[in-house]
Amino acid sequence: MDICIKCGEELAIMERNRVECWECRDSTIEAYAESD
């Protein structure tokens, strides 16, 4: 079972090739955009 390395949530089937769930990934992308 694959889980997000940030929040520990179980990843959806289409997220299994990633290490973060879409919510954590989304917030990370926003943080990068703000620091630009």
PDB file of N, CA, C and O in Angstrom:
ATOM      1  N   MET A   1       0.843  -1.208   0.000  1.00  0.00           N
ATOM      2  CA  MET A   1       0.000   0.000   0.000  1.00  0.00           C
ATOM      3  C   MET A   1       0.873   1.252   0.000  1.00  0.00           C
ATOM      4  O   MET A   1       1.781   1.391   0.819  1.00  0.00           O
ATOM      5  N   ASP A   2       0.593   2.132  -0.904  1.00  0.00           N
ATOM      6  CA  ASP A   2       1.371   3.366  -1.010  1.00  0.00           C
ATOM      7  C   ASP A   2       0.693   4.478  -0.217  1.00  0.00           C
ATOM      8  O   ASP A   2      -0.517   4.682  -0.310  1.00  0.00           O
ATOM      9  N   ILE A   3       1.490   5.181   0.553  1.00  0.00           N
ATOM     10  CA  ILE A   3       0.950   6.293   1.332  1.00  0.00           C
ATOM     11  C   ILE A   3       1.776   7.553   1.104  1.00  0.00           C
ATOM     12  O   ILE A   3       2.949   7.489   0.735  1.00  0.00           O
ATOM     13  N   CYS A   4       1.147   8.683   1.329  1.00  0.00           N
ATOM     14  CA  CYS A   4       1.819   9.975   1.181  1.00  0.00           C
ATOM     15  C   CYS A   4       2.916  10.105   2.237  1.00  0.00           C
ATOM     16  O   CYS A   4       2.696   9.790   3.407  1.00  0.00           O
ATOM     17  N   ILE A   5       4.098  10.570   1.825  1.00  0.00           N
ATOM     18  CA  ILE A   5       5.202  10.724   2.771  1.00  0.00           C
ATOM     19  C   ILE A   5       5.001  11.932   3.680  1.00  0.00           C
ATOM     20  O   ILE A   5       5.672  12.051   4.705  1.00  0.00           O
ATOM     21  N   LYS A   6       4.084  12.833   3.317  1.00  0.00           N
ATOM     22  CA  LYS A   6       3.856  14.025   4.127  1.00  0.00           C
ATOM     23  C   LYS A   6       2.754  13.821   5.156  1.00  0.00           C
ATOM     24  O   LYS A   6       2.949  14.101   6.339  1.00  0.00           O
ATOM     25  N   CYS A   7       1.586  13.331   4.710  1.00  0.00           N
ATOM     26  CA  CYS A   7       0.445  13.246   5.630  1.00  0.00           C
ATOM     27  C   CYS A   7       0.060  11.819   5.990  1.00  0.00           C
ATOM     28  O   CYS A   7      -0.737  11.602   6.903  1.00  0.00           O
ATOM     29  N   GLY A   8       0.626  10.833   5.272  1.00  0.00           N
ATOM     30  CA  GLY A   8       0.331   9.450   5.599  1.00  0.00           C
ATOM     31  C   GLY A   8      -0.968   8.920   5.019  1.00  0.00           C
ATOM     32  O   GLY A   8      -1.361   7.789   5.304  1.00  0.00           O
ATOM     33  N   GLU A   9      -1.641   9.730   4.206  1.00  0.00           N
ATOM     34  CA  GLU A   9      -2.883   9.282   3.576  1.00  0.00           C
ATOM     35  C   GLU A   9      -2.591   8.218   2.534  1.00  0.00           C
ATOM     36  O   GLU A   9      -1.552   8.249   1.874  1.00  0.00           O
ATOM     37  N   GLU A  10      -3.509   7.280   2.390  1.00  0.00           N
ATOM     38  CA  GLU A  10      -3.360   6.273   1.349  1.00  0.00           C
ATOM     39  C   GLU A  10      -3.535   6.934  -0.012  1.00  0.00           C
ATOM     40  O   GLU A  10      -4.461   7.719  -0.219  1.00  0.00           O
ATOM     41  N   LEU A  11      -2.633   6.606  -0.942  1.00  0.00           N
ATOM     42  CA  LEU A  11      -2.714   7.203  -2.265  1.00  0.00           C
ATOM     43  C   LEU A  11      -3.770   6.507  -3.111  1.00  0.00           C
ATOM     44  O   LEU A  11      -3.980   5.300  -2.992  1.00  0.00           O
ATOM     45  N   ALA A  12      -4.428   7.278  -3.964  1.00  0.00           N
ATOM     46  CA  ALA A  12      -5.371   6.699  -4.916  1.00  0.00           C
ATOM     47  C   ALA A  12      -4.595   5.857  -5.926  1.00  0.00           C
ATOM     48  O   ALA A  12      -3.385   6.012  -6.090  1.00  0.00           O
ATOM     49  N   ILE A  13      -5.320   4.963  -6.599  1.00  0.00           N
ATOM     50  CA  ILE A  13      -4.653   4.056  -7.537  1.00  0.00           C
ATOM     51  C   ILE A  13      -3.835   4.826  -8.569  1.00  0.00           C
ATOM     52  O   ILE A  13      -2.722   4.416  -8.900  1.00  0.00           O
ATOM     53  N   MET A  14      -4.363   5.926  -9.077  1.00  0.00           N
ATOM     54  CA  MET A  14      -3.627   6.667 -10.096  1.00  0.00           C
ATOM     55  C   MET A  14      -2.515   7.534  -9.515  1.00  0.00           C
ATOM     56  O   MET A  14      -1.800   8.200 -10.264  1.00  0.00           O
ATOM     57  N   GLU A  15      -2.360   7.538  -8.208  1.00  0.00           N
ATOM     58  CA  GLU A  15      -1.268   8.270  -7.570  1.00  0.00           C
ATOM     59  C   GLU A  15      -0.161   7.331  -7.099  1.00  0.00           C
ATOM     60  O   GLU A  15       0.827   7.779  -6.517  1.00  0.00           O
ATOM     61  N   ARG A  16      -0.322   6.029  -7.347  1.00  0.00           N
ATOM     62  CA  ARG A  16       0.576   5.023  -6.784  1.00  0.00           C
ATOM     63  C   ARG A  16       2.026   5.199  -7.201  1.00  0.00           C
ATOM     64  O   ARG A  16       2.927   4.709  -6.519  1.00  0.00           O
ATOM     65  N   ASN A  17       2.272   5.898  -8.320  1.00  0.00           N
ATOM     66  CA  ASN A  17       3.648   6.090  -8.778  1.00  0.00           C
ATOM     67  C   ASN A  17       4.277   7.332  -8.149  1.00  0.00           C
ATOM     68  O   ASN A  17       5.402   7.703  -8.484  1.00  0.00           O
ATOM     69  N   ARG A  18       3.547   7.967  -7.239  1.00  0.00           N
ATOM     70  CA  ARG A  18       4.057   9.178  -6.589  1.00  0.00           C
ATOM     71  C   ARG A  18       4.302   8.911  -5.103  1.00  0.00           C
ATOM     72  O   ARG A  18       3.950   7.849  -4.590  1.00  0.00           O
ATOM     73  N   VAL A  19       4.907   9.880  -4.420  1.00  0.00           N
ATOM     74  CA  VAL A  19       5.162   9.723  -2.987  1.00  0.00           C
ATOM     75  C   VAL A  19       4.274  10.642  -2.157  1.00  0.00           C
ATOM     76  O   VAL A  19       4.208  10.504  -0.936  1.00  0.00           O
ATOM     77  N   GLU A  20       3.586  11.584  -2.816  1.00  0.00           N
ATOM     78  CA  GLU A  20       2.703  12.501  -2.113  1.00  0.00           C
ATOM     79  C   GLU A  20       1.294  12.412  -2.678  1.00  0.00           C
ATOM     80  O   GLU A  20       1.112  12.200  -3.877  1.00  0.00           O
ATOM     81  N   CYS A  21       0.308  12.574  -1.821  1.00  0.00           N
ATOM     82  CA  CYS A  21      -1.065  12.605  -2.317  1.00  0.00           C
ATOM     83  C   CYS A  21      -1.301  13.933  -3.044  1.00  0.00           C
ATOM     84  O   CYS A  21      -0.508  14.865  -2.914  1.00  0.00           O
ATOM     85  N   TRP A  22      -2.372  14.013  -3.792  1.00  0.00           N
ATOM     86  CA  TRP A  22      -2.586  15.216  -4.606  1.00  0.00           C
ATOM     87  C   TRP A  22      -2.768  16.464  -3.747  1.00  0.00           C
ATOM     88  O   TRP A  22      -2.430  17.566  -4.180  1.00  0.00           O
ATOM     89  N   GLU A  23      -3.290  16.306  -2.553  1.00  0.00           N
ATOM     90  CA  GLU A  23      -3.488  17.484  -1.701  1.00  0.00           C
ATOM     91  C   GLU A  23      -2.154  18.080  -1.268  1.00  0.00           C
ATOM     92  O   GLU A  23      -1.952  19.291  -1.353  1.00  0.00           O
ATOM     93  N   CYS A  24      -1.243  17.227  -0.802  1.00  0.00           N
ATOM     94  CA  CYS A  24       0.072  17.715  -0.384  1.00  0.00           C
ATOM     95  C   CYS A  24       0.845  18.265  -1.580  1.00  0.00           C
ATOM     96  O   CYS A  24       1.525  19.285  -1.476  1.00  0.00           O
ATOM     97  N   ARG A  25       0.732  17.580  -2.711  1.00  0.00           N
ATOM     98  CA  ARG A  25       1.438  18.027  -3.901  1.00  0.00           C
ATOM     99  C   ARG A  25       0.912  19.383  -4.341  1.00  0.00           C
ATOM    100  O   ARG A  25       1.678  20.246  -4.771  1.00  0.00           O
ATOM    101  N   ASP A  26      -0.392  19.567  -4.234  1.00  0.00           N
ATOM    102  CA  ASP A  26      -1.021  20.814  -4.639  1.00  0.00           C
ATOM    103  C   ASP A  26      -0.533  21.966  -3.762  1.00  0.00           C
ATOM    104  O   ASP A  26      -0.224  23.041  -4.277  1.00  0.00           O
ATOM    105  N   SER A  27      -0.459  21.761  -2.462  1.00  0.00           N
ATOM    106  CA  SER A  27      -0.014  22.818  -1.559  1.00  0.00           C
ATOM    107  C   SER A  27       1.464  23.122  -1.767  1.00  0.00           C
ATOM    108  O   SER A  27       1.894  24.263  -1.594  1.00  0.00           O
ATOM    109  N   THR A  28       2.244  22.110  -2.138  1.00  0.00           N
ATOM    110  CA  THR A  28       3.661  22.323  -2.418  1.00  0.00           C
ATOM    111  C   THR A  28       3.830  23.189  -3.656  1.00  0.00           C
ATOM    112  O   THR A  28       4.669  24.089  -3.678  1.00  0.00           O
ATOM    113  N   ILE A  29       3.043  22.922  -4.679  1.00  0.00           N
ATOM    114  CA  ILE A  29       3.110  23.713  -5.912  1.00  0.00           C
ATOM    115  C   ILE A  29       2.761  25.169  -5.622  1.00  0.00           C
ATOM    116  O   ILE A  29       3.409  26.076  -6.143  1.00  0.00           O
ATOM    117  N   GLU A  30       1.753  25.398  -4.803  1.00  0.00           N
ATOM    118  CA  GLU A  30       1.371  26.760  -4.451  1.00  0.00           C
ATOM    119  C   GLU A  30       2.497  27.465  -3.709  1.00  0.00           C
ATOM    120  O   GLU A  30       2.747  28.647  -3.945  1.00  0.00           O
ATOM    121  N   ALA A  31       3.173  26.762  -2.825  1.00  0.00           N
ATOM    122  CA  ALA A  31       4.271  27.343  -2.062  1.00  0.00           C
ATOM    123  C   ALA A  31       5.411  27.757  -2.992  1.00  0.00           C
ATOM    124  O   ALA A  31       6.005  28.821  -2.822  1.00  0.00           O
ATOM    125  N   TYR A  32       5.712  26.904  -3.980  1.00  0.00           N
ATOM    126  CA  TYR A  32       6.752  27.242  -4.945  1.00  0.00           C
ATOM    127  C   TYR A  32       6.381  28.498  -5.730  1.00  0.00           C
ATOM    128  O   TYR A  32       7.232  29.352  -5.977  1.00  0.00           O
ATOM    129  N   ALA A  33       5.127  28.610  -6.116  1.00  0.00           N
ATOM    130  CA  ALA A  33       4.673  29.747  -6.906  1.00  0.00           C
ATOM    131  C   ALA A  33       4.812  31.049  -6.113  1.00  0.00           C
ATOM    132  O   ALA A  33       5.172  32.086  -6.671  1.00  0.00           O
ATOM    133  N   GLU A  34       4.525  30.990  -4.821  1.00  0.00           N
ATOM    134  CA  GLU A  34       4.595  32.191  -4.001  1.00  0.00           C
ATOM    135  C   GLU A  34       6.025  32.653  -3.784  1.00  0.00           C
ATOM    136  O   GLU A  34       6.274  33.850  -3.644  1.00  0.00           O
ATOM    137  N   SER A  35       6.973  31.715  -3.754  1.00  0.00           N
ATOM    138  CA  SER A  35       8.364  32.078  -3.474  1.00  0.00           C
ATOM    139  C   SER A  35       9.080  32.605  -4.715  1.00  0.00           C
ATOM    140  O   SER A  35      10.253  32.973  -4.651  1.00  0.00           O
ATOM    141  N   ASP A  36       8.376  32.641  -5.837  1.00  0.00           N
ATOM    142  CA  ASP A  36       8.990  33.089  -7.074  1.00  0.00           C
ATOM    143  C   ASP A  36       9.289  34.582  -7.038  1.00  0.00           C
ATOM    144  O   ASP A  36       9.812  35.130  -8.009  1.00  0.00           O
TER     145      ASP A  36
END
